[in-house]
C-alpha cells in the first residue's frame, strides 16, 4: 500500500497536538503492520523530525534482514542530516555480530559524509563494543576528523570501551594515537560515567598531562 504525503500527514494529525515520540512509534508500528510504502516522504524527510523517523523506521521495518536495513541506511546516507537522526539508527539496525558491524564501519568512517562517519562509530554502541577481544581492531577505526559530531562520536565510543576494558583503552590513549581534541573529550566522557570506578577516573584524568 503506497501512501501519499497527505494521507501520512492525516495520520500524524490524528495523533493530536503535543504527541510524543512513543505516539509516533505506535503509528509507525501500525504502518509497518499494514505494509505501508512511505517512500513519498523521501523528498521531504528533512523538513520534519517525524517525517525522518517514520521514513527510516517504517522503511527498515518492512525489510526482512539486517543486511537490507544496513543497505537502506547507506543508500539514504545523504539524508542523515544531524546527530539526532544518526543516533536513532541503532534502534532500527541490529548488527548480529561484531564482524558484521566492523566490516561496514571500516567503510563508513572513511566516507565523505560526516554523519555516515559518525554512524561508523555509533553502530558499536551499546552492544558490539562489549567484545573486548576485538579492541585491537577497533583502534584502527579512530582517526582525526574536522567535524564536531564525528569527533564526539569517537570520544563517545572510547568512553564505552573504557567501561568494558579500562586497561586496554587506557593503554591505547596513553600511546597518544590521536589529538587531544578527541582524547580530551573521551577522557571527560569516561570520567562522567557512573560505570567507571573512581580509581580509573583518576588514572584517566592523569592522561591529560601526556598531551600538554
N, C-alpha and C positions, 0 to 999 in steps of 0.2 A: 504494500500500500504506500504509494508515494504521496506525501503530504505537501501542500502548498504553504508558503510563508504565512498567509492569512489564517490558514487552519491551525498552524502551530501557535501563532500569536493568540488566537482564540482560546486555545488550551491553556496557555500561560495566563491569560486574563481571568480564566475561570478559577485560578488559584486564589484570587482576591488580592487586595492591597497588602503589602508588608509580608508577603510569603517568604518562607525561609528556604535555605538550601535543601533541607530534608523534604520540603514540599516539592521542590523541583526534582529531587531524586526519585520520589514516588511517581511523579509524572513520567520521568524518563524510563523507569522500570515498566510502566504501563505501555509506553510506546514500543519498548523492546518486545514485550509480550505480544503486541499487535503486529510486530514485524514491520514497523513504520520506517519508511525511507525518508530521512531528514536531510537529504542532500541539498534541498532548497536553501539550507542555512549557510552553505559553503561561502557564498559571496557576501554574506552579512555577518559572518561568525565573529568578527572583531568589533562589532558595534555594541554588543551587549554581552555581559558575562554569562547570562543564562543561555544565550544562543551558543556561545562557545562550549559550555558544559554539555548542553543537550546534543550538539553536533558530534562531539567526541564520544560522549558516554553512550548514546544510542547507537551510533555507527559501529563502535567497537563491541557493544553488547550483542550485536547481531552477527559478529564474526565468531566462528567456532573455535579457532585456535589462537594461541598466544603469538605464533608467528605472523598470522594475518593481522592481529592487532598491532604488533610492532611495525609491520609494513605500513599500516594505515598511518601511524604516527610519522614515519619517515616521509610518506607521500604528502602529508599535510604539515610538514615541519615549518614551512613558512608562515603558518597560522599560529604557531606557538609564540604569541606576541608579548608575553610577560612572565615573570616568575610564578605568579599565581597559577596560570594555565599549566605550566610545566609541572609544578609540584602537585597537581591533581592527578597526573598520569599514573602514578603507582597504584591508584585505586582501580584503574581500568586495565592496565597491562601487568601481568604477573609472570615474570621470567621464572621458569621452574627450577633452574639450576644456576649456579654461579657462571658456569661456562657459557650458557645461553645469553646471559646478560653481558658478560665480558666481551664476547665476540662482537656484539653490536656496539658496545660502549667504545671500543677501540676506534671505530669509525666516527661515532658521534663527537668525541672530544676533539676531533680534528676538523669538524665541519666549519664552514664559513658562517653558519647561522648560530649566533650566540646562545639562543635558547635551546637549540638542539645540543650544543656543547654542554649546557647546564644539565640537560636530561641525561647525558652520558655519565654524570656523577650521581644525580638524584636517584636513578633507577636502582642503585645498590642498597638504598635505604627503604625500609628498616631491616630487611631480611637477608639479602645476599651478602651483606658485609659481615655477617656472623661467621662466615667460613674463614677463620684466621689462617688456615693453611695456604690460602691464596693471596695473602697480603703482599708477598714478594712480587706478584704480577700486577697488583693494583698500583704499586708505586710508579710503574711506567705510564700510567694514565695521567698523572699530575704534570702540569706544565704551566708556564707563565701565560697569563691572559690579560688583555686590557679591558675586558668587560666586567663591570662590577658584579653582576649577577652570576657570572661564571666563577669568578674568584670566590664569592660567598658559597657557591655550591661545593667547590673544592674544600674550603675550610669546614663546611658542614659535614662532608663525608669524613674528613680527617678526624673530626671530633667523635664521630660514630666509631671509627676504627679504634680510637683510644679507649672506648668503653670495653671492647671485646678483647683487645690485646694492647694494653697500655705500654708494655715494654717495647714491642716491635714498632709501634707508632712513635714512641719517644725516640728510639734509636734512628728511625728514618728522619725525623725532623732535626735531630742533633747533627745529622750529616750535612745539613744546610743545602738541601736539594732545590729549594725554592726561595723566592724573595720573601722578605719579611711582610710584604703586603698580604700574602696568602697565609704564611705561617703565623703571623701575629693574630690574625682573625681566628685561625684554627686553635691557637692556644686559648684565646678568650672564650670561644665556644666550649672547649673542653673544660675549662675552669668554671664555666657556668652550669655544667651538667651535674645533676644530683646523683648520677650513676658513677661518678669518678670520686675516689677517696681523697681526703684532704692531703694525704701523703703524696699521691700522684699529682694533685693540683700544684703543690709546692714545687715538685720537680719540673712540671711543665712550665710554670712561671719562670723558673730558672733558665729555661732555654732562651729567653729574650736577650740575656746578656751575650749569647753567642752571636746574635745578629746585630749588635750595636757596637 
